[in-house]
Amino acid sequence: MHGITRKAVSASAVLSIVALAVVASAFARTDGSTAAFAQSAACENPKIGFMGPITGDAAFIGKEQLGFSKYAIRRLGKGKVGLVEGDTQLDPAQASTVGARFHANLDILAVVGPAGSQEVLAVAPIFKKGQRLPFISGSATRTSLTNGSIPSFFRVVPNDSVQSPTTARYIRQILKAKDVFIVDDQTAYSRPLANGVQANLKAGGI
């Protein structure tokens, strides 16, 4: 299971950086009269920001996403796009600090991350200012993040409303479990996912 999770994180990290190029160009095309577009067009040293837990308990996620982001920058940026790193430690307060720094840096045109749903919620008010920074996560799964309230946020990972029934279906149909004990560490990631799995299992008679 651990290996599968790491592969999924790796794939989503690559997709994030590729999707950012599309998102950034789309933002520029849709409103060429905005100050954000003028700033982007005039930028002589374009960069993409990376937000993730480079240190701390969840560093394995951040380091892997950062590594693939660097790889994609080398492959796709062709020396014309830089990468600015921001260590959030999967902490909303730290994410806000990094987010404010990124928003103030006019060379940063888009952001990969943050990694966690709680971090996305923390930086959303900052990145909403002027709609200057599109940002995209490869691991934030809270369903409500893409309900339209954060128009500049995107993701390349299934949300909890998809993951929960899929997990429950696997437990029922593949594992054929009759009794299930759900361990929930009460993090912003685990709560909605665990609640969704529990509800789906109960609906299936478990």
Secondary structure, 3 states (H helix, E strand, C coil): CHHHHHHHHHHHHHHHHHHHHHHHHHHHHHCCCCHHHHHHHHCCCCEEEEEECCCCCCHHHHHHHHHHHHHHHHHHHCCCCEEEEEECCCCHHHHHHHHHHHHHCCCEEEEECCCCHHHHHHHHHHHHHHHCCCEEECCCCCHHHHCCCCCCEEECCCCHHHHHHHHHHHHHHHCCCCCCCCCCCCCCCHHHHHHHHHHHHHHCCC
